[in-house]
């Protein structure tokens, strides 16, 4: 086998890997936990002290192991997804936050935590996109959210959302469903235990792949991001004994207290798992990238021997 022919094989292989991984790429999201340091109305920013980054290890067999690891920086600052966050969050609040494009800079979700023990918490308030928050809602509540695209307002892989189909589940049971236009909200308190849930749909995006004018193969690009304001009041007498470890609430678990989000067109809703926030360009594409790397290494060894 000639050297030029061998080089051609390697180049073709690399191009194929590049095309496939590019098609599945999304903008990086990073989820962190820490305490609120400062909130600046003048700059529209929120700063988190002592951030720890969320990540998962995927063993060859068994469930994913997810945890928070302290970062090398002492603080992260980012713009808030909605001005409500400027009055909702106070210095000292324990918070989970997700940014897009890297750590800090632009928060796409901010969640206030309830629970005094460091490894156990539930979410009482969210400003931003709930699908990027790995910690469960308080009170055995679940949200399932689905945005509908305006196919006349699209750019690449996303469209402006005309509405959001919001379904609320209590201990896995569908208890309320309502379509919300941007700016609309609903309030639920029919469980007779003092708990309540308020959800407002501020604005959002939806994937463009359901629109007829989208060309086939347009599958890569920026992921849809929406803004909601969520408040959950826990049941009367809710105490720390009801809490459970929050660092195991990723897709490997099926408890109905997690926030589950879909940005596709509305469909029938059933209790579901959360879409994981990622700390890489795309968690789903990583196995393929790794496979390409191993396959390329094997190909190089084979070509050297022949």
N, C-alpha and C positions, 0 to 999 in steps of 0.2 A: 504494500500500500504506500503510495507516494506521500511525501510530507505535505504538499499543497492540498491533496485530496483529504487528508486527515484534518488539516486546518479548516477546510470548508465544512466538514461534518460538525466540528465544534462550534463554528460560527452559526450555522443553521440551528443547532440545538439551543444555543444561547438566545437567539432571536425568538424562537418558539416559546421558551420560558418567559422571556420579557413580555411578549404580547399577551400571554395568558395572565401573568401576575398583574400587569398594568390594567387589564380589563376588570380585575377584581379589587383594585386598590381603592381605599377611602382615606380621608384626611385623618391623621392621628388624633386619638382621644386619650387623655390621661386622667385617671380618677385618683384623688388624694383625700386623706382625712387629716384634720387638725383642729385648731381652735381659731376663732375669728380674732384677728389682731386689731384691725382698723376697718372702718367703713367710711369712704369719702364720697359725699354727695357731690362735691365740686368736681371730682374727677370721674364719678360714676364707677368706682372700683371697690373691690373688697380684697383684703389681704388676710392670708391664712398663715399662722405661725406653726413652726415645727411640722411641716407636712410629711406624711407617710404615703407612699405610692402603692396603689392596689395592683396586684398581679397574681397570676395563677401559674402553677406548675402542672403540666399534663404528663403523668406517668404513662408508661407503656400499657399498663392495665389498671383498672380502677378509676375512681373519680378524681376530678381536678382538685388540687390543693391550693386554696386562695388565701391571701393574707396581705397585710399592709407592711411595707418595709420603709423605715426612715430614709428620707432623701438627704442629699448632701447640702441642700440649701436650707437656710433658716426660715425663709418666708417666701410665699408666692403671692403675686398680685395680679388680678385680672379684672376686666370690665364685667359688670353684672348683666345677666340676660334680660332683666326688667327692673325698673326703678323700685318696684315693691321690695326687692331685696335690701335696699338701702335703709329701710325702716324696720324690716322684719328681723334682720340679723344684728346682733349686738356683740361688742367685744367680750370674749370669754365663751361664747357659744361653741359647742362642739359641732363640727360640720363635716359633711362629705361633699366634695365638689368635683365636677368634671370640666376639663377645658378641652378645646379643640385646637389642633395645630401644634401641640406641645404642652409642657407644664405651665400653668398660669396663663397670663396674657388675656385670654378670652374665655370666661366661664360660660358654659352652655347649660349648666345645672348646678344649683346650690340646694343642699338638703340639711335641715336642722335635725339633730339627733336627740332622742330622749334616752336617758340611761347613764348612771354615774360610773358604772364599771367600764374600764377601757375596752374590753373585748366584747361587750354586749351593748346593743343599741337598736332602737327602732326610729323610723323617720316620722316626724310630726308635720313638717312643712317642706314643700319643694317649690322653688322658683326656677323654671327652665324646662328642660326635657327630662321627664321622669325615667325614660328608658336607659339613661346613662348612669343611673344611681343603683349600686348593687345591694344596698341595705333595704330590708323590708319595711313596709308601712306599719305603723302601730295599730293595734286593735283588730288584727286578723282581717284587714281590708286589702283588697287588690284592685288595681286599675288596669283596664285594657283599653288602649287608645288607638284609633285608626284614622288617619287623615286622608281626605279626598282631594285629588289634584285638580287645579284649574288648567286644563290642557291648552288654554290660550296664553298662559303665563308660565312658560317653561324656559329653563336654561340648562342645557346638558342633561344631567341625571335627575334634576329636581324641578318641581313646579310649586307655585304658590298654592297653599291649601285653601280650599273654599269652605271646609268644615272639618270637624273632628267628631268621630263617633266614639262616645265615652261610655264605657260600661263599668259599673262598680260591682265587685264581688265581695261577699262577706263569708269568711270561712269556706271559700270555694264555691259559694252559691251566688248566682246572678240575682242581684237585688234591685238594680236600677240601671237604666240605659237611656241615653239622650244624645241626639246630635247637637253639636254646638257650632255656631258660626263664630268667626273671630270676634272677641269681645263679649261673648255670652258665657254664662256660668250656671251651675246648679248646686243645690244644697240637699243633703240627705241626712235624716236623723230618725229613721223609722225602726231602729233596733231596740228601742226602749231600755237602753242601758246607760244613757247619758252621752254616748259617743255620737259623733257626727263627721261628715265628710263634705268639704266644699271644694269644687273644682271649677276653675275658669280657664277657658281656652283663649289665650292672648293673640297668638298668630302662629303660623306654622308652614311647613313645607311637606310635600309628598313626592314619592318617586315618580319619575316621568314615564316609566316603562309600560304603564297601562294606557298611555295616550296614543291614539292612532297615528299621529304624525311623527312619533319617535322612530328613528331608523333602527332596523334590526342590528344588533351588535353593540348598541350604545349602552354598555353595562358598567362602565367604570367612571369614577368621578367622585364628587363630594356627596356625602350621605345627607339625607334630609334631617333637619333639626327644627324642632318646634318649641314653643314657649307656653307652659301652663303654670298656673298658680294653684297649689294644692295645700289644703289645711285639714288635718285629721285631729279631732279631739278624742282622746282615749276614753274608754268606759269608766264609769264611776268606780273608784276603788282600785283602778289599775295600778299595780305596784311592780317593783323590780323583779319579783318572783315570776312574772309573766314573760320576762325577757329571755331571749335565747342568743347564742353566739351569732353575731351578724357577719362574721367573716366566712361563713359557709353557705351564703345565700345566692350563689351563682347558679348556672344552669344545671349543676349536678344535684340540685335539690328540687323538690316538688311541693314545698309548703305554699299555701295560697296567700301568704302575707307579702309576697314580693310584688313590686311594680312591674307589670308585663306590658310592653309596648310594641305595637306593630304600626308601621307607617304606610302600609298598603291600603287599598280601598277597603271599606267596611265589609266584614264578613261575619258569619255567626261566631259568637264568642263563647269560649269555654275556659275554665281555669288553665292557665298556661305559665310557662317559665319566662323569666326575664331575658331580654336580649342583652348579652354581656357588654358592658363597657370595656373597651380594649386599651391596652397600653402599647400596642404595636400598630403598624399601618393597617393591618386587618388580621384578626386572629384566625379567620377561616382560611386565609391564603397562606399562612405560615407553613402548614404541613406540605403544601405543594412546593413552596420555595425551598424547604429543606429537602424535599424529594428531588428537586432539580439539582441542588448542590451535590447530593450523594450520587445521583445518576451521572452528572458531569464528571465527578471524580473517577467514577468507574469507567466512563468512556475514555478519559485521558489515559488511565492505566492500560486499558485494552489497546488503544492506538499505539502506545509506546512499545507494547509487546509484539505488535504486528506491523 
